[in-house]
Amino acid sequence: MTVTGAGRALAAGTGAPVSLGRAAQELALRRGDFDLAVQLGLIRAEPPAGGTRPRIRREEIDRLRALPGFPDSLREQVRTAGTAEGASLLGVGTSRFTGLARIGCISPVAFCLNRYRTVVWLYLVDELLAFAAREPHLIAGQSLVGMRTMLDSGTDRRARNWRSRRIDRLLNRTEDPWRRAALQATALDPVQLAEVVDDPYERAYLARMAPDPAFGRPASVSGREAMARLILADDPDEILWRRVNLTLELEQARETRSAPRPGYDPALRPLEAGSARSPREARARDFPVPDGRSSASRVPGRSSRGPAARLGACRGLLVRIGLRGHGRRAG
């Protein structure tokens, strides 16, 4: 059966979602700019379901195409600059620009790998111009003593700030507690993750719920290694922060539904008639711990909410994130 031009136009107007590649073409964006626009929330994507990739609804494409100044207005919002172009926009040398970025005055929004597989940080042009207008003394004045001290000590917050921005943006786009926990887990290496989440089924579920890697999957081994280094938290304070947030998000996730296990998925199993059991209580009954303790007793927050119970829950939280004994720090 041959589909006429009129038939294709009718199908396009039905609101059926289209692939990311097709949407990028219709919005006249390069794929990298399109991915960044999605991450920034400028383009609303349908959340993935059942292992599928996100898609863009026809109504969203029509909305963007109807904006004043399209497509240039949309392109300007995702226009990025590297170090050399960014320094030129601010009217400073590249070393001064890099120093401002290292101490966190300006934060990268994306990165790419050059032909030598070296990370090249990218900054939103709109943010650079806004910074220049807001902090002219940091642009034209002498380097502050504190700034020089931080740089001399080796401070470099570019990767940390990029991770934080990426995770916060993705958190704002989902309410699913397991997806939120998975976002926190992406910043922890396998050892850190296993210390916080000792259940292998929960770790496997977090891996399934994790978002796609940032900006695709590099084909080369060196490219994958470079990306892996950027994804993981590498500062003790940042590691502790992610462990705490993962623990808190995981408690909410367990209250909502249990991680699926072979042959059993509590999320799909209705409660028995007249039962008020939560998914956590269902897991405690159906999956007893071999040493005789209920699995529910291993999860904080199950007891009453009195002062003693809250104190016990706080202590349990510190133990699970690694602050055991004599002030040991996580990581």
C-alpha positions as CSV (number, residue, x, y, z in Angstrom):
1,M,0.0,0.0,0.0
2,T,1.5,3.3,-1.1
3,V,1.3,6.2,1.4
4,T,0.7,9.5,-0.3
5,G,2.0,12.9,0.7
6,A,-1.4,13.8,2.2
7,G,-1.4,10.5,4.1
8,R,2.0,11.3,5.6
9,A,0.8,14.8,6.6
10,L,-2.2,13.3,8.3
11,A,0.0,10.8,10.2
12,A,2.3,13.6,11.2
13,G,-0.6,15.4,12.8
14,T,-1.8,12.6,14.9
15,G,0.6,13.4,17.7
16,A,2.5,10.1,17.5
17,P,5.9,10.5,19.1
18,V,9.0,10.5,16.8
19,S,12.5,9.4,17.4
20,L,15.2,11.8,18.7
21,G,17.0,11.8,15.4
22,R,13.9,12.6,13.5
23,A,13.0,15.4,15.9
24,A,16.5,16.9,15.7
25,Q,16.1,17.1,11.9
26,E,12.7,18.7,12.1
27,L,14.0,21.3,14.6
28,A,17.1,22.0,12.5
29,L,19.4,21.2,15.3
30,R,22.7,19.3,15.3
31,R,22.3,16.2,17.3
32,G,24.7,17.4,20.1
33,D,22.7,20.7,20.4
34,F,19.4,18.7,20.4
35,D,20.6,16.4,23.2
36,L,21.7,19.5,25.2
37,A,18.3,21.1,24.6
38,V,16.6,18.0,26.0
39,Q,18.8,18.0,29.0
40,L,18.2,21.6,29.7
41,G,14.4,21.1,29.5
42,L,14.0,23.3,26.4
43,I,12.6,20.3,24.6
44,R,10.2,18.1,26.4
45,A,10.8,14.4,25.8
46,E,8.5,11.6,26.8
47,P,10.1,9.5,29.5
48,P,11.4,6.1,28.4
49,A,9.3,3.1,29.1
50,G,10.1,-0.6,29.0
51,G,13.7,-0.1,28.0
52,T,12.8,2.1,25.0
53,R,14.6,5.4,24.2
54,P,12.9,8.7,24.9
55,R,10.8,10.1,22.1
56,I,9.4,13.5,21.2
57,R,5.7,14.1,20.6
58,R,4.5,15.9,17.5
59,E,2.8,18.6,19.6
60,E,6.2,19.5,21.2
61,I,7.8,19.8,17.8
62,D,5.0,22.0,16.5
63,R,5.2,24.2,19.6
64,L,8.9,24.8,19.1
65,R,8.6,25.4,15.4
66,A,6.0,28.1,16.2
67,L,8.3,30.1,18.5
68,P,9.4,33.5,17.3
69,G,12.7,33.5,15.5
70,F,12.7,29.7,15.0
71,P,15.2,28.0,14.5
72,D,17.8,30.7,15.3
73,S,16.2,31.5,18.7
74,L,16.4,27.8,19.7
75,R,19.9,27.5,18.5
76,E,21.0,30.5,20.5
77,Q,19.7,29.0,23.7
78,V,22.0,26.0,23.3
79,R,25.0,27.8,21.9
80,T,28.2,26.7,23.7
81,A,31.8,27.8,23.7
82,G,35.0,26.1,24.6
83,T,37.8,27.7,26.6
84,A,39.3,29.8,23.7
85,E,36.0,31.2,22.5
86,G,34.7,31.7,26.0
87,A,37.8,33.7,27.0
88,S,37.3,35.8,23.9
89,L,33.7,36.5,24.8
90,L,34.7,37.6,28.3
91,G,37.7,39.6,27.0
92,V,40.3,37.6,29.2
93,G,43.1,35.3,28.5
94,T,42.6,31.5,28.4
95,S,44.5,31.0,31.7
96,R,42.2,33.5,33.5
97,F,39.1,31.8,32.0
98,T,40.3,28.4,33.0
99,G,41.0,29.6,36.5
100,L,37.5,31.0,36.9
101,A,36.1,27.7,35.7
102,R,38.3,25.7,38.0
103,I,37.2,27.5,41.2
104,G,33.5,27.3,40.1
105,C,32.7,30.8,39.1
106,I,31.5,29.5,35.7
107,S,30.3,25.9,35.3
108,P,30.4,23.7,32.2
109,V,27.2,22.5,30.8
110,A,28.6,19.8,28.5
111,F,31.8,18.3,27.3
112,C,33.2,16.6,24.2
113,L,36.3,14.6,23.5
114,N,38.9,15.9,21.0
115,R,40.8,13.6,18.6
116,Y,43.3,13.0,21.4
117,R,40.5,11.8,23.7
118,T,41.1,14.8,25.9
119,V,38.0,16.3,27.7
120,V,37.0,19.7,26.2
121,W,34.6,21.5,28.5
122,L,31.8,23.5,27.0
123,Y,29.9,26.5,28.5
124,L,26.6,28.1,27.6
125,V,27.3,31.4,25.9
126,D,24.2,33.0,27.6
127,E,25.6,32.0,31.0
128,L,29.1,33.4,30.2
129,L,27.6,36.8,29.1
130,A,25.4,36.9,32.2
131,F,28.4,36.2,34.4
132,A,30.4,39.0,32.8
133,A,27.6,41.5,33.4
134,R,27.1,40.3,37.0
135,E,30.8,40.0,38.1
136,P,32.8,42.6,36.1
137,H,35.4,42.8,38.9
138,L,36.3,39.2,38.4
139,I,36.7,39.8,34.7
140,A,38.8,42.9,34.7
141,G,40.3,43.1,38.2
142,Q,43.3,41.5,39.8
143,S,43.0,37.9,40.8
144,L,41.7,37.7,44.4
145,V,43.9,36.2,47.0
146,G,41.4,33.4,47.7
147,M,41.2,32.6,44.1
148,R,45.0,32.3,43.8
149,T,45.1,30.1,46.9
150,M,42.5,27.7,45.6
151,L,44.3,27.4,42.2
152,D,47.7,26.9,43.9
153,S,46.2,24.0,45.9
154,G,45.0,22.3,42.8
155,T,41.2,23.0,43.0
156,D,39.3,22.0,39.9
157,R,35.5,21.9,40.3
158,R,34.6,21.7,36.6
159,A,33.8,17.9,36.6
160,R,32.0,18.1,39.9
161,N,29.9,21.1,38.9
162,W,29.0,19.4,35.6
163,R,27.9,16.2,37.4
164,S,25.8,18.2,39.8
165,R,24.1,20.2,37.1
166,R,23.4,17.0,35.1
167,I,22.0,15.1,38.0
168,D,19.9,18.0,39.3
169,R,18.4,18.5,35.8
170,L,17.4,14.8,35.5
171,L,16.0,14.8,39.0
172,N,13.7,17.7,38.1
173,R,12.3,15.6,35.2
174,T,11.2,12.5,37.2
175,E,9.1,11.7,40.3
176,D,9.7,7.9,40.1
177,P,11.6,7.1,43.4
178,W,13.7,4.3,41.8
179,R,14.8,6.5,38.9
180,R,15.7,9.2,41.4
181,A,17.8,6.8,43.4
182,A,19.4,5.5,40.2
183,L,20.5,9.1,39.4
184,Q,22.3,9.4,42.7
185,A,23.8,6.0,42.2
186,T,25.4,6.9,38.9
187,A,28.0,9.1,40.7
188,L,29.3,6.2,42.9
189,D,31.7,3.5,41.8
190,P,30.8,-0.2,42.3
191,V,32.5,-0.4,45.7
192,Q,30.8,2.7,47.1
193,L,27.5,1.6,45.7
194,A,27.7,-1.9,47.2
195,E,28.4,-0.3,50.7
196,V,25.2,1.7,50.5
197,V,23.0,-0.9,48.7
198,D,23.9,-4.3,49.9
199,D,21.0,-6.1,48.1
200,P,22.3,-7.3,44.6
201,Y,18.7,-7.2,43.2
202,E,18.3,-3.6,44.2
203,R,21.7,-2.7,42.6
204,A,20.6,-4.5,39.4
205,Y,17.3,-2.6,39.4
206,L,19.2,0.7,39.9
207,A,21.3,-0.1,36.9
208,R,18.2,-0.8,34.8
209,M,16.6,2.5,35.9
210,A,19.8,4.6,35.3
211,P,19.7,7.2,32.4
212,D,21.6,6.8,29.2
213,P,25.2,7.8,29.4
214,A,25.9,11.5,28.8
215,F,26.1,12.4,25.1
216,G,26.0,8.9,23.8
217,R,28.4,6.0,24.0
218,P,32.0,6.6,22.7
219,A,33.1,3.8,20.4
220,S,36.7,3.8,21.6
221,V,38.0,2.3,24.8
222,S,39.8,5.5,25.7
223,G,36.6,7.5,25.1
224,R,34.6,5.3,27.4
225,E,37.3,5.5,30.1
226,A,37.3,9.3,29.9
227,M,33.6,9.4,30.2
228,A,33.6,7.0,33.1
229,R,36.0,9.2,35.0
230,L,33.8,12.2,34.6
231,I,30.6,10.4,35.7
232,L,32.0,9.3,39.1
233,A,32.3,11.5,42.1
234,D,36.0,11.8,43.1
235,D,36.0,14.2,46.1
236,P,35.3,12.9,49.6
237,D,32.7,15.5,50.3
238,E,30.9,14.9,47.0
239,I,31.0,11.1,47.6
240,L,29.5,11.5,51.0
241,W,26.8,13.8,49.6
242,R,25.8,11.3,47.0
243,R,25.8,8.4,49.5
244,V,23.5,10.3,51.8
245,N,21.2,11.3,49.0
246,L,21.1,7.7,47.6
247,T,20.2,6.4,51.0
248,L,17.3,8.8,51.4
249,E,16.0,8.3,47.9
250,L,16.3,4.5,48.3
251,E,14.2,4.6,51.5
252,Q,11.4,6.3,49.5
253,A,11.8,3.8,46.6
254,R,11.4,0.8,49.0
255,E,8.3,2.3,50.4
256,T,6.8,2.6,46.9
257,R,7.7,-0.9,45.5
258,S,10.4,-3.5,46.0
259,A,13.1,-4.2,43.4
260,P,12.0,-7.1,41.2
261,R,13.4,-10.6,41.8
262,P,13.5,-13.7,39.6
263,G,10.0,-15.0,39.2
264,Y,8.5,-12.3,41.5
265,D,7.8,-8.6,41.0
266,P,6.1,-7.0,44.0
267,A,5.3,-4.0,41.9
268,L,2.9,-6.1,39.8
269,R,1.4,-8.1,42.6
270,P,-1.8,-6.8,44.2
271,L,-2.2,-6.8,48.0
272,E,-4.3,-9.5,49.5
273,A,-7.9,-8.6,50.2
274,G,-8.2,-6.6,53.4
275,S,-4.4,-6.3,53.7
276,A,-2.7,-2.9,54.3
277,R,0.9,-4.3,53.9
278,S,3.3,-2.0,52.2
279,P,5.8,-3.3,49.6
280,R,8.5,-3.2,52.3
281,E,6.3,-5.5,54.6
282,A,5.6,-7.8,51.7
283,R,9.3,-8.1,51.0
284,A,9.9,-8.9,54.7
285,R,7.4,-11.7,54.6
286,D,8.2,-13.2,51.3
287,F,12.0,-12.9,51.5
288,P,13.2,-13.7,55.1
289,V,16.8,-13.1,55.9
290,P,18.7,-16.4,56.6
291,D,20.0,-15.3,60.0
292,G,16.5,-15.0,61.3
293,R,16.0,-11.3,61.2
294,S,13.3,-9.9,59.0
295,S,14.5,-8.0,56.0
296,A,12.3,-5.1,57.1
297,S,14.4,-4.8,60.3
298,R,17.4,-4.0,58.1
299,V,15.7,-0.9,56.6
300,P,15.3,2.2,58.7
301,G,12.1,4.1,59.2
302,R,9.9,1.0,59.9
303,S,9.4,1.6,63.6
304,S,7.4,4.4,65.3
305,R,8.3,8.0,64.7
306,G,9.0,8.9,68.3
307,P,12.3,10.7,69.3
308,A,14.0,7.4,70.1
309,A,13.0,5.9,66.8
310,R,14.2,9.0,64.9
311,L,17.6,8.9,66.7
312,G,17.9,5.2,65.9
313,A,17.1,5.9,62.2
314,C,19.7,8.6,62.1
315,R,22.3,6.3,63.5
316,G,21.4,3.6,61.1
317,L,21.7,6.1,58.2
318,L,25.3,7.0,59.3
319,V,26.2,3.4,59.5
320,R,24.9,2.6,56.0
321,I,26.7,5.4,54.3
322,G,30.0,4.5,55.9
323,L,30.3,6.7,59.0
324,R,31.1,3.9,61.4
325,G,33.0,4.0,64.6
326,H,35.5,6.8,65.2
327,G,34.4,9.4,62.8
328,R,35.2,7.4,59.6
329,R,34.4,9.4,56.5
330,A,32.6,7.9,53.5
331,G,34.8,7.1,50.6
